[in-house]
Every structure is written in structure tokens, then in C-alpha cells.
């Protein structure tokens, strides 16, 4: 996990580079929510053939991973992405906030 203060494409790519370095490699496939820094529109070139952000698509090609996006309104894939966000918000952050407030 890495905290950032914006959602720019340069920041997203930087976070990926940091993750790849930390884990010592690049996965074959990365799953994303439908964020504009990754996908611009769905099915633009036919069913399942999406129009990706060209900078991010070039980055993925350069690194050698394929981009997979969640289907809208499909809890099965969306849940895989959102489950970790839920943990961060309600377990990690709340616990950290309590610990920090106890130190002051």
C-alpha cells in the first residue's frame, strides 16, 4: 500500500514501479476498478475490447502485464478490488487513528 495525494497517471505508474520493485517482479495480469487513469471507455472496439488510457497501456506493454478491468455492477470482480479498500478504511486506518490519538 502506498499513500499518494493525487490520482494522476504519473502517480499511478510510479506506484506500480514501487510495487514491482518491492515484490521483485511484475504479475502477468493486473485487475483494476473502472478508473479513468486506466480505462477510458468499455467495448469501444468490440465486446471486451476496451479503450485504455494510452499512457497506461504503453506502460503495461513495456512492463509485460495485461490489463484486466472489473465488469460494472459485478460484485464478484468488484469485490476483489474493494475488499482491500474496506479493510484499510475500517481496520487499518481506524486502528492507527486510535493508537495515534492515545499517544497525544
Backbone as JSON, one array per atom type, in Angstrom:
{
  "sequence": "XXXXXXXXXXXXXXXXXXXXXXXXXXXXXXXXXXXXXXXXXXXXXXXXXXXXXXXXXXXXXXXXXXXXXXXXXXXXXXXXXXXXXXXXXXXXXXXXXXXXXXXX",
  "N": [[0.84, -1.16, 0.0], [0.51, 2.21, -0.77], [0.48, 5.57, 0.07], [-0.8, 8.39, -1.58], [-1.2, 11.74, -2.89], [-2.73, 12.39, -5.07], [-4.46, 11.41, -8.13], [-3.2, 11.13, -10.55], [-1.94, 10.0, -13.74], [0.85, 9.72, -13.85], [1.47, 9.4, -11.17], [0.14, 7.0, -10.6], [1.57, 5.21, -12.24], [4.1, 5.47, -11.07], [3.54, 4.38, -8.53], [3.02, 1.74, -9.27], [5.56, 1.0, -10.23], [7.02, 1.15, -7.86], [5.74, -0.89, -6.41], [6.31, -3.15, -8.02], [9.07, -3.23, -7.76], [9.27, -3.65, -4.99], [8.03, -6.18, -4.66], [9.6, -7.65, -6.3], [9.17, -8.25, -9.0], [6.94, -8.48, -11.88], [3.48, -8.95, -12.23], [1.56, -11.23, -14.33], [-0.92, -10.31, -14.99], [-3.01, -7.55, -14.14], [-5.63, -6.42, -12.09], [-8.14, -3.98, -12.27], [-10.28, -1.41, -11.0], [-12.83, 0.55, -12.55], [-11.27, 2.95, -13.32], [-10.46, 6.19, -14.56], [-7.8, 6.72, -15.15], [-6.91, 4.35, -16.06], [-8.85, 3.01, -17.79], [-10.62, 4.31, -20.53], [-12.98, 4.0, -22.03], [-15.45, 1.43, -22.29], [-15.65, -1.49, -24.33], [-15.16, -0.23, -26.78], [-13.98, -1.03, -29.17], [-15.28, -3.29, -29.84], [-16.93, -6.1, -28.25], [-15.58, -6.55, -25.11], [-13.22, -5.43, -25.87], [-11.57, -2.9, -24.94], [-11.06, 0.68, -24.67], [-8.18, 1.86, -23.53], [-6.4, 4.11, -21.34], [-3.93, 5.67, -23.14], [-1.28, 6.19, -22.22], [-1.11, 4.57, -19.94], [-1.61, 2.06, -21.05], [0.64, 1.78, -22.71], [2.6, 1.71, -20.72], [1.88, -0.69, -19.39], [2.34, -2.52, -21.46], [5.08, -2.14, -21.86], [6.04, -3.05, -19.39], [5.11, -5.63, -19.42], [2.67, -6.73, -18.53], [-0.82, -7.68, -18.57], [-3.84, -5.8, -18.8], [-6.65, -5.98, -16.83], [-10.02, -5.26, -16.33], [-12.61, -4.58, -13.97], [-15.93, -5.79, -14.34], [-18.65, -3.62, -14.73], [-21.0, -3.24, -12.06], [-20.74, -5.84, -11.17], [-20.43, -7.87, -8.66], [-18.66, -9.93, -8.06], [-16.05, -9.57, -9.32], [-15.59, -6.88, -8.72], [-15.67, -6.91, -5.95], [-13.23, -8.12, -5.28], [-11.4, -6.11, -5.67], [-12.43, -4.04, -4.06], [-12.58, -5.14, -1.48], [-10.1, -5.04, -0.17], [-9.83, -2.26, 0.09], [-11.9, -1.77, 1.9], [-10.94, -3.11, 4.15], [-8.65, -1.52, 4.68], [-9.82, 0.98, 5.3], [-11.6, 0.47, 7.49], [-10.31, -1.19, 9.32], [-7.41, -0.98, 9.39], [-6.88, 1.9, 9.17], [-8.63, 2.97, 11.16], [-7.68, 1.65, 13.46], [-5.06, 2.63, 13.5], [-5.55, 5.37, 13.82], [-6.7, 5.4, 16.39], [-4.53, 4.47, 17.93], [-2.66, 6.51, 17.46], [-4.02, 8.72, 18.53], [-4.01, 8.07, 21.21], [-1.42, 8.5, 21.93], [-1.12, 11.18, 22.16]],
  "CA": [[0.0, 0.0, 0.0], [1.25, 3.47, -0.82], [-0.38, 6.75, 0.13], [-0.47, 9.46, -2.52], [-2.12, 12.87, -2.74], [-3.46, 12.65, -6.31], [-4.76, 10.22, -8.93], [-2.65, 11.36, -11.89], [-1.36, 8.82, -14.39], [2.25, 9.63, -13.45], [1.48, 8.87, -9.81], [-0.26, 5.6, -10.7], [2.72, 4.48, -12.8], [5.12, 5.46, -10.02], [3.13, 3.41, -7.5], [3.24, 0.42, -9.84], [7.0, 0.75, -10.25], [7.41, 0.88, -6.47], [5.21, -2.22, -6.05], [7.07, -4.17, -8.75], [10.39, -3.3, -7.12], [9.11, -4.23, -3.66], [7.71, -7.6, -4.76], [10.64, -8.31, -7.08], [8.72, -8.71, -10.31], [5.71, -7.95, -12.47], [2.5, -10.02, -12.46], [1.13, -11.4, -15.72], [-2.19, -9.6, -15.17], [-3.4, -6.68, -13.03], [-7.06, -6.15, -12.08], [-8.43, -2.6, -11.91], [-11.62, -0.87, -11.0], [-13.01, 1.32, -13.78], [-10.73, 4.28, -13.09], [-10.13, 6.87, -15.82], [-6.37, 6.65, -15.44], [-6.67, 3.05, -16.69], [-9.78, 2.74, -18.9], [-11.36, 5.49, -20.99], [-14.33, 3.55, -22.35], [-15.59, -0.02, -22.44], [-16.15, -2.08, -25.57], [-15.04, 0.72, -27.89], [-13.53, -1.69, -30.39], [-15.98, -4.57, -29.84], [-17.18, -6.64, -26.91], [-14.38, -6.93, -24.37], [-12.04, -4.73, -26.42], [-11.75, -1.59, -24.34], [-10.1, 1.77, -24.97], [-7.43, 2.18, -22.33], [-5.57, 5.31, -21.34], [-2.76, 5.27, -23.94], [-0.06, 6.19, -21.41], [-1.11, 3.39, -19.08], [-1.49, 0.89, -21.92], [2.06, 1.7, -23.08], [3.31, 1.28, -19.52], [1.59, -2.11, -19.19], [3.04, -3.25, -22.53], [6.51, -2.05, -21.56], [6.33, -3.9, -18.22], [4.76, -7.0, -19.75], [1.46, -7.26, -17.89], [-2.07, -7.35, -19.24], [-4.78, -5.02, -18.01], [-7.99, -6.56, -16.7], [-10.89, -4.33, -15.61], [-13.83, -5.13, -13.38], [-17.18, -5.54, -15.04], [-19.52, -2.77, -13.91], [-22.12, -3.86, -11.34], [-20.49, -7.28, -10.97], [-19.86, -7.95, -7.31], [-17.58, -10.92, -7.96], [-14.75, -8.97, -9.6], [-15.5, -5.61, -7.99], [-15.38, -7.24, -4.57], [-11.81, -8.41, -5.14], [-10.71, -4.82, -5.59], [-12.97, -3.24, -2.96], [-12.41, -5.79, -0.18], [-8.9, -4.49, 0.46], [-10.14, -0.88, 0.47], [-12.72, -1.85, 3.1], [-10.04, -3.45, 5.25], [-7.84, -0.35, 5.0], [-10.62, 2.04, 5.91], [-12.27, 0.15, 8.75], [-9.45, -1.9, 10.25], [-6.08, -0.39, 9.48], [-6.92, 3.34, 9.48], [-9.27, 3.21, 12.46], [-6.74, 1.22, 14.48], [-3.94, 3.58, 13.52], [-6.05, 6.62, 14.38], [-6.84, 5.21, 17.84], [-3.18, 4.4, 18.52], [-2.03, 7.84, 17.41], [-4.7, 9.62, 19.45], [-3.63, 7.69, 22.56], [-0.06, 8.99, 22.18], [-1.13, 12.64, 22.33]],
  "C": [[0.9, 1.23, 0.0], [0.25, 4.61, -0.81], [0.12, 7.8, -0.85], [-1.5, 10.58, -2.36], [-2.84, 13.25, -4.03], [-3.67, 11.34, -7.06], [-4.29, 10.4, -10.37], [-2.01, 10.09, -12.43], [0.1, 8.63, -13.99], [2.39, 9.03, -12.05], [1.14, 7.38, -9.81], [0.9, 4.74, -11.22], [3.84, 4.38, -11.77], [4.8, 4.45, -8.92], [3.33, 1.98, -8.0], [4.73, 0.06, -9.83], [7.51, 0.42, -8.84], [6.96, -0.51, -6.04], [6.01, -3.33, -6.74], [8.46, -4.34, -8.14], [10.29, -3.99, -5.76], [8.9, -5.74, -3.73], [8.7, -8.37, -5.63], [10.18, -8.86, -8.41], [7.4, -8.08, -10.7], [4.73, -9.11, -12.67], [2.13, -10.11, -13.94], [-0.09, -10.54, -16.02], [-2.47, -8.75, -13.93], [-4.88, -6.34, -13.19], [-7.32, -4.74, -11.55], [-9.93, -2.36, -11.85], [-11.71, -0.01, -12.26], [-12.57, 2.77, -13.6], [-10.24, 4.89, -14.4], [-8.65, 6.87, -16.15], [-6.0, 5.32, -16.11], [-7.54, 2.86, -17.93], [-10.57, 4.0, -19.24], [-12.79, 5.15, -21.37], [-14.33, 2.05, -22.62], [-16.11, -0.37, -23.82], [-16.09, -1.14, -26.77], [-14.73, 0.04, -29.23], [-14.18, -3.06, -30.54], [-16.12, -5.08, -28.42], [-15.88, -7.12, -26.27], [-13.1, -6.27, -24.86], [-12.17, -3.26, -26.05], [-10.71, -0.58, -24.82], [-9.46, 2.19, -23.66], [-6.73, 3.52, -22.46], [-4.28, 4.95, -22.06], [-1.45, 5.26, -23.15], [0.02, 4.95, -20.53], [-0.97, 2.12, -19.9], [-0.04, 0.7, -22.37], [2.9, 1.21, -21.9], [3.13, -0.21, -19.29], [2.34, -2.96, -20.22], [4.54, -3.28, -22.24], [6.9, -2.99, -20.41], [5.99, -5.36, -18.46], [3.58, -7.59, -18.99], [0.23, -6.86, -18.68], [-3.0, -6.66, -18.25], [-6.13, -5.74, -18.01], [-8.81, -5.58, -15.87], [-12.13, -5.04, -15.11], [-15.02, -4.84, -14.28], [-18.05, -4.66, -14.15], [-20.68, -3.56, -13.29], [-21.97, -5.37, -11.19], [-19.73, -7.45, -9.67], [-18.67, -8.9, -7.24], [-16.21, -10.3, -8.22], [-14.55, -7.67, -8.83], [-15.13, -5.85, -6.53], [-13.92, -7.54, -4.31], [-11.01, -7.13, -4.97], [-11.14, -4.07, -4.33], [-12.74, -3.84, -1.58], [-11.2, -5.23, 0.55], [-9.12, -3.05, 0.9], [-10.96, -0.85, 1.76], [-11.85, -2.16, 4.31], [-9.22, -2.22, 5.66], [-8.63, 0.69, 5.77], [-11.09, 1.67, 7.32], [-11.4, -0.61, 9.75], [-8.12, -1.16, 10.45], [-6.14, 1.08, 9.91], [-7.53, 3.62, 10.85], [-8.33, 2.79, 13.59], [-5.56, 2.17, 14.62], [-4.37, 4.89, 14.16], [-6.17, 6.52, 15.91], [-5.47, 5.2, 18.51], [-2.52, 5.77, 18.55], [-2.7, 8.8, 18.39], [-4.34, 9.3, 20.91], [-2.23, 8.21, 22.94], [-0.03, 10.48, 22.47], [-1.76, 13.03, 23.63]]
}
